[in-house]
Amino acid sequence: MKTTLLACLILLTISACNQPAKKADLDTSDAKKVETTTYYLIRHAEKDRSDPTNKDPKLTEEGVARAKKWADYFDAIPLDQIYSTSYSRTRQTSAYTATKQNLMVEQYEVGKLYTEDFKLLTNGKQVLIIGHSNTTPALVNKIIGRDTYVDMKDDDNASLYKVTIEAGEARVQVLKID
């Protein structure tokens, strides 16, 4: 009797293991999680214009103050990554935020940042990208797939382009952070 009961239990267990999964079980386990990716794009802070022959000027005192202000602004935003071009002014602008957020600044080459690999690497993350008056709007355009934004004015160091991508849809907010 005990042997028969044990055999029945074993058969029931094997039978249950071989049952196809219910559709509801498949939907829950196979559902893709919708990731939100947010890119914050800014131009470097105010640069030193005293020597027009200098191709790689540093920030002015006003620029250093703005870079610190950017770091304060991003205090409330837990960034995952920071990207900057190799110019002194962009690296200086990124340094204060990177230090406060304990992140390394990754350098990028203009025109070569927004690739399929980059999209995968930054999916679901909050990323700060520091560029220039012409490269920042161009990168926003590339991310959203539309030619919407024009070069920034030469004295515009306060604009922030916030690009949010969710479920394949991109939204852009342009903010002034003075």
ABEGO torsion letter per residue (X at the ends): XAAAAAAAAAAAAAAAAABBBBAAAAAAAABBBBBBBBBBBBBBBBBBAABAABABBBBBAAAAAAAAAAAAAAAABBBABBBBBABAAAAAAAAAAAAAAGBBBBBBBBGAABBAAAAAAABGBBBBBBBBAAAAAAAAAAAAGBBABBBBBAABAABBBBBBBBGGBBBBBBBBBX
